[in-house]
């Protein structure tokens, strides 16, 4: 008997190729030699996740991808034409100097980013730096290829966050009447209590070209403070998440997910000179913005109205301070007053040289900063301050103002 095996040099992902060898008796010229004839059969088979961890990643991506969007920025840009002039107006010299002139404008794509839908009626979360240009137009592309003109509803004055809105489609329901089609929504998870080493998934419009690109990694750090810049945009952001999940240009504003398919962060920045160091704004900060936009149409923050330094060991030593924690009120670098005129701090009686030890019963430290505490409050709320003035402890009441920039 002779057995002939076929071979395959490769197979498409998601399919399995195998061989079914069926014996068949063939009398070759009556000489008694038999031959087994091989038959090849290709069976399509869905990919099966090899581990529970892998399956959770796949499920999270499948669940959230319909709510992840690409944001395209377009703008009227000038059309420049090059022409030549003869400075001597004499063709005999043969001298021609190139010049440029504008001959109109045309709409061009000038940038892009990512975002995700958070309400069924079309609220979209992205980064503030994605939608900074007041003169540009923004278009949202959903995962199914549809496009929607987007309106910028509000920009967060304190975080790199913005809320956009896209209009729902009108459809005819089963009763034959027009209704609005709901958008798929990315659920917001709880970003408090995240663990270093916890698996996360980033999705976004990588490089402005590869929509819904997925990368995975872990939470590399929490409570980071960064100063992010891009073009004319510079902002210091406190309490951000660090991750090693790949975040590329164009991923800005996209979601950072946990394995439950919940958004726990909004991708915002990377360190260009490093490998796999990216940052995301915690999702709990987005919840506050969404609630405010729904209620008032804008995003506002409370303002105490002081200039201060958080007390560290070095500051305590250099200034001869009696405590090693708190917020030390002092003049600005250019001599600006430590207590802003007309502010809640002035009304409460705070003075330069005061040390605020506690804010509404919470001790102020370099980890639990005054800025974090104020961000949790709303304008108009009354708070209590425990203050050290010289050698005397005071308790002052302040009604917080509103931050206007």
C-alpha positions, 0 to 999 in steps of 0.5 A: 500500500502507498499513502500520499499526504497533501500539505498546506503551507498556511491557513487563514486565521479563524479556520482549521484545515485538516485531512480526512483519509479514506481507504478505497481499494483500487485494482491497478491492472489486476496486479493486486496492488491497492492504494489509499486515496486521500481526500482533503476537506476544509472546515470553517471553525470560529476561534475559541479563546484559549483562556478566561482572561483572553475571553474577557478581553474579547467580550469587553471589546465586542461590547464597547466597540459600537460606542467608540467613535472617531472624531475628524476635525475639518477646517477652511484652509487657504489655497496658496498659488505660486506665481512669478514676477519680473522685478524690472518689468523687462523680459530681456533680463529673463529674471523671474522671482517666485511669489505666493498669493491666496486664491480662496479656501477649501475644507480640509481634514486637519486632525482627529481623535477618539471618543465614546458615546455615554448617553443614548441621546448622543453625548460623546466624551473626548479630550478637550485638546481634540476640540480646542479650535473654535473655528473648526468643524467636528464630525463623529464617525461611528463603528458602523461607518455612519457620520454625524456632525458634532456640537461641542457642548462644554469644555472642562476648565480643569481637566482635559475633557470635553462633551460633544453632542450628536443628533439621533436618527429618526426612524419609524417604529412598529406602530408606524410613528417617528421616533429617535434611534438610541445610540449604543453606550459605553458604561462608566465604571468606578475608577476609585480603588484601581489596582496597579497591575490590573489589566486594561484595554485601550481603544481608539482611532490610532494615528487618525487612520486605524479606527477602533484599534485595540491594545492591552496593558496594565495599570502602571500607576495611579494618582500621577500629576503630569503637565501635558502639551500639544501645540498651543495647549499646555495643562497640568492634570492631577490624579491621572492613571498611568498605563503601559497599554499602547496609546498612539496619536489619535487615541486621545479621548478614547476609552480605557476599559477594565475586563468587565467592559467598563470605562475606567479612564479616558486616554489623554497623553503619552511620554514621547521619549519613553516606551509604553508610558501613557496616561488616562483621566479617571472615569469618575471625573467624567461622571461629574462633567456629564451630570453638570452638562445635563443640569446646566449646560456647562462645566464649572468648578468651585474656587477658594481663591488662594495661592499656596504651596503644599508643605513638604519636608524641604518647605517646612525646613526652609520656611521654619514651619511648625507642621509637616503637612497642609497648604501654606498660603503665600504670594505668587512667584511674581508677587501676586497676593496669596489671597485673591481679592473678593474671593471666598478665601478673603470673605472667610478671613484667610491671610497670607502666612496661614496654613490650612490643615484640614478641608471639611475634616480631611487632612491636606497632604501631598497625596490628598491635595487641596486641589483634589478636595476642591474639585469634589465640591460645587460652587456655592457650597459651604465648607469648614477650614481648620487653619493654623495662624502663628501658634493658634488654630482657627476654624473658618467657614467659607462659601466657595466661589466659581472658577471661571477659567 
